[in-house]
Amino acid sequence: MKLDLEQFNDLDFENIGAWPRQVKVVFAAILAILVFIGSYFFFISDELSALDRMQSKEAQLRNDFKLKYQMAANLKLYREQLSEMEGQFSELLKMLPSKNEMPGLLDDLTFVATDAGLRINSLNWEDPVQQDFYVELPIKISVVGDYHEIGNMISNIAKLPRIVSLHDFSVKKEKSELLQMEIFAKTYRFKEVGDSVSNKKKGKG
C-alpha cells in the first residue's frame, strides 16, 4: 500500500473520525510507539534498576553465605584455637607480678645483683607508665662490678619467673678499674578497672 503524504495536509484534529484510514493507521502506530517509550521510562526502567539491585544483593548474600558456611565448617578448629590462646594468655598473666608481689620483685633483683658479686649503688622504682591495658613499672638500677659479674646479673634477671625486660643501659669505668652500669629494668602489670598505681621507691647503697 503506497502512502499518500498529501493526506497529512490540513488534518483537522477536532474531527479525527473524518481522517483518511491510512492517516489513522499511521497516527495510531506513532501513538503506540510513544506510549511504549513512555511506559519504558516510567515503569520498565525502574523495574530493570530494581532487578539489577536485587541481582547485586543476591551476589552479596551468596558471598556472605559462603563465608558463614566456611566459618561454621571450621567452628571446632576456631574454638580449639581460642581455647589455646586463652591458655597462653593466662600463662602470660601469671608471669606478670601482682600488687602484692611488687616488693618481692625488688628483693629478687637485689638478690640477683648481690649474688653476682656486684655492689649496688641504687635500686629504685621510677614513676609508673599507664598504658591502655597494662601498667609499665620501671626500676632504675645502678651497680658496680667487673664484666663477668654484670653479665651474670643480666643472665639471672632473664631467668626470673616474672617478666622483666632491660632497657637503656650505660657503662663507664671507675678508677678502681671496675665498671659502673646504670640500667632500667621494666616489669608490667595487667591494668584492672579502677586501678591506680602508687610510686614506690626502695634505695640501696
C-alpha positions as CSV (number, residue, x, y, z in Angstrom):
1,M,0.0,0.0,0.0
2,K,1.5,3.3,-1.1
3,L,1.5,6.1,1.5
4,D,-0.1,9.3,0.1
5,L,1.7,12.1,2.0
6,E,-0.8,14.6,0.7
7,Q,-3.4,13.1,3.1
8,F,-1.5,14.5,6.0
9,N,-2.0,18.1,4.8
10,D,-4.7,20.1,6.5
11,L,-5.6,17.5,9.1
12,D,-8.5,18.6,11.4
13,F,-7.5,17.4,14.9
14,E,-11.0,18.3,16.2
15,N,-12.6,15.8,13.7
16,I,-10.2,12.8,13.9
17,G,-13.0,10.5,12.7
18,A,-13.0,12.2,9.3
19,W,-9.3,11.4,8.7
20,P,-8.4,9.0,5.9
21,R,-8.0,5.4,7.0
22,Q,-4.3,5.4,6.0
23,V,-3.6,8.5,8.2
24,K,-5.4,6.9,11.1
25,V,-3.2,3.8,10.9
26,V,0.0,5.9,10.8
27,F,-1.2,8.1,13.7
28,A,-2.1,5.0,15.7
29,A,1.3,3.5,15.1
30,I,3.1,6.7,16.2
31,L,0.9,6.9,19.2
32,A,1.6,3.3,20.1
33,I,5.4,3.9,19.9
34,L,5.1,7.0,22.1
35,V,3.1,5.1,24.7
36,F,5.7,2.2,24.6
37,I,8.6,4.7,25.1
38,G,6.8,6.5,27.9
39,S,5.9,3.2,29.6
40,Y,9.6,2.1,29.4
41,F,10.9,5.2,31.1
42,F,8.2,5.5,33.7
43,F,7.7,1.8,34.5
44,I,10.1,-0.7,32.9
45,S,13.3,1.2,33.5
46,D,12.6,1.4,37.3
47,E,11.8,-2.4,37.3
48,L,15.1,-3.1,35.5
49,S,17.0,-0.9,38.0
50,A,15.3,-2.8,40.8
51,L,16.3,-6.1,39.1
52,D,19.9,-5.0,39.0
53,R,19.9,-4.1,42.7
54,M,18.3,-7.5,43.6
55,Q,20.9,-9.3,41.5
56,S,23.7,-7.4,43.3
57,K,22.1,-8.2,46.6
58,E,21.8,-11.8,45.7
59,A,25.5,-12.0,44.8
60,Q,26.4,-10.3,48.2
61,L,24.2,-12.8,50.0
62,R,25.8,-15.7,48.3
63,N,29.2,-14.4,49.3
64,D,28.0,-13.9,52.9
65,F,26.6,-17.4,53.0
66,K,29.8,-18.8,51.6
67,L,31.9,-17.0,54.3
68,K,29.5,-18.1,57.1
69,Y,29.5,-21.6,55.8
70,Q,33.3,-21.7,55.9
71,M,33.2,-20.3,59.5
72,A,30.7,-22.9,60.6
73,A,32.7,-25.7,59.0
74,N,35.8,-24.5,60.9
75,L,34.0,-23.7,64.1
76,K,35.5,-26.5,66.0
77,L,39.0,-25.5,64.9
78,Y,38.3,-21.9,65.9
79,R,37.1,-22.9,69.3
80,E,40.3,-25.0,69.8
81,Q,42.5,-22.1,68.8
82,L,40.5,-19.7,71.1
83,S,41.0,-22.1,74.0
84,E,44.7,-22.4,73.3
85,M,45.1,-18.6,73.1
86,E,43.2,-18.2,76.3
87,G,45.5,-20.7,78.0
88,Q,48.6,-18.9,76.6
89,F,47.2,-15.5,77.8
90,S,46.5,-17.0,81.2
91,E,50.1,-18.2,81.5
92,L,51.4,-14.8,80.5
93,L,49.3,-13.1,83.1
94,K,50.8,-15.4,85.7
95,M,54.2,-14.1,84.7
96,L,53.2,-10.5,85.5
97,P,53.6,-9.6,89.1
98,S,50.6,-8.6,91.2
99,K,50.4,-5.6,93.5
100,N,51.4,-7.8,96.5
101,E,54.4,-9.2,94.6
102,M,56.0,-5.8,93.8
103,P,58.2,-5.5,96.9
104,G,59.2,-9.2,96.4
105,L,60.3,-8.5,92.9
106,L,62.6,-5.7,94.0
107,D,64.1,-8.1,96.6
108,D,64.6,-10.6,93.8
109,L,66.6,-8.0,91.8
110,T,68.6,-7.1,94.8
111,F,69.4,-10.8,95.4
112,V,70.4,-11.3,91.8
113,A,72.8,-8.4,91.8
114,T,74.5,-9.2,95.1
115,D,74.6,-12.9,94.2
116,A,76.5,-12.0,91.1
117,G,79.1,-10.2,93.3
118,L,78.0,-6.6,92.3
119,R,77.9,-3.6,94.6
120,I,74.5,-1.9,94.4
121,N,74.7,1.9,94.3
122,S,70.9,2.3,94.0
123,L,67.8,0.3,93.0
124,N,64.7,2.5,92.8
125,W,61.2,2.4,91.5
126,E,60.6,5.1,88.9
127,D,57.2,6.6,88.1
128,P,54.8,4.0,86.6
129,V,53.6,4.5,83.0
130,Q,50.0,3.9,82.3
131,Q,49.2,2.1,79.0
132,D,45.9,1.1,77.6
133,F,45.7,-2.4,79.1
134,Y,48.7,-2.6,81.4
135,V,50.9,-0.6,83.7
136,E,54.6,-0.3,82.9
137,L,56.8,-0.3,86.1
138,P,60.4,0.8,85.5
139,I,63.2,0.2,88.0
140,K,66.4,2.2,87.8
141,I,69.4,0.1,88.8
142,S,73.0,1.3,89.4
143,V,75.6,-1.4,90.2
144,V,79.4,-1.7,90.2
145,G,81.4,-4.8,89.4
146,D,83.5,-6.4,86.7
147,Y,82.4,-7.5,83.2
148,H,81.6,-11.1,84.2
149,E,79.6,-10.1,87.3
150,I,77.5,-7.7,85.2
151,G,76.9,-10.5,82.7
152,N,75.9,-12.9,85.4
153,M,73.3,-10.4,86.8
154,I,71.7,-9.8,83.4
155,S,71.6,-13.6,82.7
156,N,69.9,-14.3,86.0
157,I,67.4,-11.5,85.6
158,A,66.3,-13.3,82.4
159,K,65.7,-16.4,84.5
160,L,63.3,-14.8,86.9
161,P,59.8,-16.3,87.0
162,R,58.2,-12.9,86.4
163,I,58.6,-10.9,83.2
164,V,61.4,-8.3,83.5
165,S,62.9,-6.6,80.5
166,L,66.1,-4.5,80.4
167,H,66.5,-1.1,78.6
168,D,68.7,1.9,78.2
169,F,71.9,0.8,79.9
170,S,75.1,2.8,80.2
171,V,78.5,1.5,81.4
172,K,81.6,3.5,82.5
173,K,84.9,2.6,84.1
174,E,85.7,3.7,87.6
175,K,89.2,4.5,89.0
176,S,89.3,1.0,90.5
177,E,89.1,-0.5,87.0
178,L,85.6,-1.8,87.9
179,L,82.6,-1.0,85.7
180,Q,79.6,1.1,86.8
181,M,76.4,0.2,85.0
182,E,73.1,2.0,85.1
183,I,70.2,0.2,83.5
184,F,66.4,0.4,83.5
185,A,64.5,-2.9,84.3
186,K,60.9,-2.8,83.4
187,T,58.1,-5.1,84.6
188,Y,54.5,-5.0,83.7
189,R,51.2,-5.5,85.5
190,F,47.8,-6.0,83.9
191,K,45.6,-3.0,84.5
192,E,42.3,-3.6,86.3
193,V,39.2,-1.5,86.4
194,G,39.7,1.5,88.7
195,D,43.4,0.6,89.0
196,S,45.7,3.2,90.4
197,V,49.4,2.8,90.8
198,S,51.4,4.4,93.6
199,N,55.0,5.2,93.1
200,K,57.1,3.1,95.5
201,K,60.9,3.5,95.9
202,K,63.5,1.5,97.7
203,G,67.1,2.7,97.8
204,K,70.2,0.6,98.1
205,G,73.6,1.9,98.7
